[in-house]
Amino acid sequence: MRIWIFTFSTALFVGGVCLGIALQPRLVPTAKAESKTDPAPAPIGAPHRKPEFSVHRFASELDLSAEQDRELDAILSDIQDDTAAFSRALRTSQDKTRERIMNLLTPEQKTKLEALMAAERQKRADAELARQVGAYTKILGLTDEQAQALKSALAESRARRHDLKRGEDWQQARKAIRDDQNRKLEGSFGPEKYRKYLEVSELDRSDR
């Protein structure tokens, strides 16, 4: 049973990585100007990707020429279609694997497997939430009370995003959730910490 859960989890992780690569923002000419600024804080919400693998950090630290920028942009463009296709193929393979395993199991075993997988997803989500709160607490110098307020706000936003229904304006709904979250944090953090929080969270979002 555990090996099946591991297989599903691995497939989900690899699929996420591939999608992340496919959606990696391409370099723009302004990337060179960023090389003169201080390095941005490490992304808060990307636990599986280290800062040194950020395309913008890569270009900044190597001080690429304009021609190299263009060539790197072309390389990233070429690989997007391939990684997107691979991601679709991986999802198809994952669905087929899941179907075959489910057909093998009894109804009772299916129920137990679903419960085990749900528990594993919750465990990972809780660990990621704790990591986010810990990172923000360190960067912003949050008090215990402020850290708890952040944890509650992030958890509530995550639950609301999870409950979004098909057919909704996805981008608009997520923006509304984020705005509600920020209003709560503004009252908990105070002006200075809230301003810094917005700066760090925007950097995090732009680097994903």
C-alpha positions in Angstrom: 0.0 0.0 0.0 2.8 2.4 0.9 4.5 1.9 -2.4 1.4 2.9 -4.3 1.1 6.1 -2.3 4.8 6.8 -2.9 4.3 6.2 -6.7 1.3 8.6 -6.8 3.2 11.3 -4.8 6.2 11.0 -7.0 4.2 11.3 -10.2 2.4 14.4 -8.8 5.7 16.0 -7.8 7.3 15.4 -11.2 4.3 16.7 -13.0 4.4 19.8 -10.9 8.1 20.3 -11.7 7.5 19.9 -15.5 4.7 22.3 -15.4 6.8 24.8 -13.5 9.5 24.5 -16.2 7.0 25.0 -19.0 5.7 28.1 -17.4 9.1 29.5 -16.4 9.1 33.2 -17.3 11.3 34.1 -20.2 14.1 36.6 -19.9 13.5 40.1 -21.0 16.1 42.8 -21.8 15.6 44.4 -18.4 17.2 41.4 -16.8 20.7 42.9 -17.1 19.6 46.0 -15.1 18.6 43.7 -12.3 22.2 42.5 -12.0 23.1 45.8 -10.2 20.4 45.4 -7.5 20.7 43.4 -4.3 19.8 39.7 -4.7 16.1 39.1 -4.0 15.1 37.0 -1.0 14.7 33.3 -1.6 11.2 32.4 -2.8 8.8 31.7 0.1 6.4 29.3 -1.7 8.7 27.2 -3.8 10.2 24.5 -1.6 11.5 22.3 -4.3 13.4 24.9 -6.3 16.6 26.5 -5.0 17.2 30.2 -5.7 20.3 29.4 -7.7 18.1 27.7 -10.3 16.1 30.9 -10.9 16.5 32.0 -14.5 16.6 35.7 -13.5 19.3 35.0 -10.9 21.2 32.9 -13.4 21.3 35.7 -15.9 22.0 38.4 -13.3 25.0 36.6 -11.7 26.6 35.6 -15.0 26.1 39.2 -16.4 24.9 37.8 -19.8 25.3 39.9 -22.9 22.2 41.1 -24.8 23.0 38.3 -27.4 23.2 35.7 -24.7 19.9 36.9 -23.3 18.3 36.5 -26.6 19.7 33.0 -27.1 18.7 31.9 -23.6 15.2 33.2 -24.3 15.1 31.1 -27.5 16.3 28.0 -25.6 13.6 28.5 -22.9 11.0 29.0 -25.6 12.0 25.9 -27.5 11.8 23.7 -24.4 8.3 25.0 -23.3 6.4 22.9 -25.8 8.4 19.8 -25.1 8.0 20.1 -21.3 4.3 20.9 -21.7 3.8 17.8 -23.9 5.8 15.7 -21.4 3.6 17.0 -18.6 0.4 16.0 -20.4 1.9 12.6 -21.1 2.8 12.2 -17.5 -0.7 13.1 -16.3 -2.1 10.5 -18.8 0.2 7.8 -17.5 -0.6 8.8 -13.9 -4.4 8.5 -14.6 -3.9 5.1 -16.3 -1.8 3.8 -13.3 -4.4 5.0 -10.8 -7.1 3.3 -12.8 -5.3 0.0 -13.0 -4.5 0.1 -9.2 -8.1 1.0 -8.4 -9.4 -1.9 -10.5 -7.2 -4.2 -8.6 -8.5 -3.2 -5.2 -11.6 -4.2 -3.3 -14.1 -1.4 -2.3 -12.8 -1.5 1.2 -9.2 -1.2 0.0 -10.1 1.7 -2.3 -11.6 3.6 0.6 -8.5 2.9 2.8 -6.1 4.0 0.0 -8.1 7.2 -0.6 -7.9 8.0 3.1 -4.1 7.3 3.2 -3.5 9.5 0.2 -5.6 12.3 1.7 -3.7 12.1 4.9 -0.4 12.3 3.0 -1.6 15.3 1.1 -2.6 17.0 4.3 0.7 16.2 5.9 2.6 17.8 3.0 0.3 20.8 3.0 0.8 21.4 6.7 4.6 21.1 6.3 4.6 23.6 3.5 2.5 26.0 5.5 4.8 25.7 8.5 7.8 26.3 6.2 6.1 29.4 4.7 5.3 30.8 8.2 8.8 30.1 9.4 10.4 31.9 6.4 8.2 35.0 6.7 8.7 35.1 10.5 12.5 35.2 10.0 12.4 37.7 7.2 9.9 40.1 8.7 10.8 39.5 12.4 7.2 38.5 13.3 6.1 38.1 16.9 4.4 34.8 17.9 1.0 36.4 17.7 1.8 37.8 14.2 3.1 34.4 13.1 -0.1 32.7 14.3 -2.2 35.3 12.4 -0.2 34.7 9.3 -0.6 30.9 9.7 -4.4 31.3 10.1 -4.7 33.6 7.1 -2.6 31.4 4.8 -4.5 28.3 5.8 -7.9 30.0 5.2 -6.8 31.2 1.8 -5.5 27.8 0.9 -8.8 26.2 1.9 -10.8 28.8 -0.1 -8.6 28.2 -3.2 -9.1 24.5 -2.9 -12.9 25.0 -2.8 -13.0 27.1 -6.0 -15.5 25.6 -8.4 -15.1 25.1 -12.1 -16.6 27.8 -14.2 -15.6 30.6 -11.8 -13.3 33.4 -12.9 -10.2 31.7 -11.5 -7.9 34.7 -11.6 -10.5 37.1 -10.2 -11.4 34.6 -7.5 -7.8 34.1 -6.4 -7.2 37.9 -6.4 -10.3 38.3 -4.1 -8.9 35.6 -1.8 -5.5 37.3 -1.7 -7.0 40.7 -1.1 -9.0 39.4 1.9 -5.9 37.7 3.2 -3.8 40.9 2.9 -6.5 43.0 4.7 -6.3 40.6 7.7 -2.5 40.7 7.7 -2.4 44.5 7.4 -4.2 44.7 10.7 -2.0 42.2 12.4 1.4 43.3 11.1 1.3 47.1 11.3 2.4 49.4 8.5 6.1 48.7 8.3 6.0 44.9 8.5 3.0 44.8 6.2 4.8 46.9 3.6 7.8 44.5 3.7 5.5 41.5 3.6 3.9 42.8 0.3 7.4 43.4 -1.2 8.6 39.9 -0.3 5.3 38.2 -1.3 5.4 39.9 -4.7 9.0 38.8 -5.3 8.0 35.3 -4.4 5.0 35.3 -6.8 7.1 36.7 -9.7 9.8 34.1 -9.2 7.5 31.1 -9.5 
